[in-house]
């Protein structure tokens, strides 16, 4: 069976990182948030704004076509 060396390396690094936190997801999440804050990069929120779709869809339903 063929194995991808790059994927294997990524899995190894990811496992070492998780092992360094004793596989504690809360600790991993806290560390990632800390690294994100310290990076100084702009944090972009890509979640949809609520109400925008509903507003347009509601308007589309309110428009009636007269024969």
C-alpha positions in Angstrom: 0.0 0.0 0.0 1.3 3.5 -0.9 1.8 6.0 1.9 2.3 9.7 1.6 5.3 10.8 3.5 4.1 14.4 3.9 0.7 13.2 5.3 2.5 10.8 7.7 4.8 13.7 8.9 1.7 15.9 9.5 0.1 13.2 11.5 3.3 12.7 13.5 3.6 16.4 14.3 0.0 16.7 15.2 0.2 13.7 17.5 3.3 15.1 19.2 1.6 18.5 19.7 -1.5 16.8 21.2 0.6 14.5 23.4 2.5 17.6 24.8 -0.9 18.7 26.2 -1.8 15.1 27.4 -4.5 15.1 24.6 -6.5 17.7 26.6 -8.6 19.6 24.0 -9.3 22.5 26.4 -5.5 23.0 26.9 -4.9 22.7 23.1 -7.6 25.2 22.3 -6.2 27.6 24.9 -2.8 27.3 23.4 -4.0 27.9 19.9 -6.0 30.9 20.9 -2.9 32.3 22.7 -0.8 31.7 19.5 -3.5 33.4 17.4 -3.5 36.5 19.7 0.3 36.7 19.8 0.6 36.4 16.0 -0.6 40.0 15.5 -2.5 39.0 12.4 -6.0 40.3 11.7 -8.7 37.9 12.8 -11.5 37.7 10.3 -15.0 36.4 11.2 -16.5 34.6 8.3 -19.7 33.6 9.9 -22.9 34.8 8.3 -24.6 37.8 9.8 -28.0 36.8 11.1 -31.1 38.4 9.6 -29.7 39.4 6.2 -30.9 36.3 4.4 -34.2 36.2 6.3 -34.8 39.9 5.5 -34.4 39.3 1.8 -36.3 36.1 1.7 -39.2 37.6 3.7 -39.3 40.5 1.2 -39.4 38.1 -1.7 -42.4 36.4 -0.1 -44.2 39.7 0.5 -44.0 40.7 -3.2 -47.1 39.5 -4.9 -47.5 39.2 -8.7 -50.7 40.6 -10.0 -52.1 39.1 -13.2 
